[in-house]
């Protein structure tokens, strides 16, 4: 029986995955967790074949948890779940040891197929994501990391590099602090960085600081 643990901060999504797998032959009842603390507690208590790990967990985020999960259980197959397909996040996830990368809009039959593949030691990314990765590499192998950012994310990167706080950026941009925090987390994920200090060093090296 394939033992699956789904980790995401949206209960509706977790329930949907549980429902999809509940009647599928060869699957044990699916367990779920809503955040990092619950994930590590459940992972410590029981053993799992596959963890479906959401990127957008409250801090620490999904990709930040991946090394710790694999340190505790190197044989664990982790599949990253993202709201939108992002080539930079997919590459980082696979480099960190994930066995797969899927979007939350993935069809149920594709999710089941992916789980069966990774539990047998193979890797899985959807055709759409594979094409995105190929196109990204073909477009420019030397492309700068910040070229993958949206206009809002680039603005937040520049403001952080200028030493502005989240509240200051929010005030200057006429956006909420929550929105600015979301942009910050997203650009950190896309660029494979963990802190403002890394962003500032990168911005300085690449001439993004005015």
Secondary structure, 3 states (H helix, E strand, C coil): CECEEEECCCHHHHHHHHHHHHCCCCECCCEEECCHHHHHHHHHHCCCCEEEEECCCCCCCHHHHHHHHHHHCCCCEEEEEECCCCHHHHHHHHHCCCCEEEECCCCHHHHHHHHHHHHCCCCEECHHHHHHHHHHHHHCCCCCHHHHCCHHHHHHHHHHHCCCCHHHHHHHHCCCHHHHHHHHHHHHHHHCCCCHHHHHHHHHHCCCCC
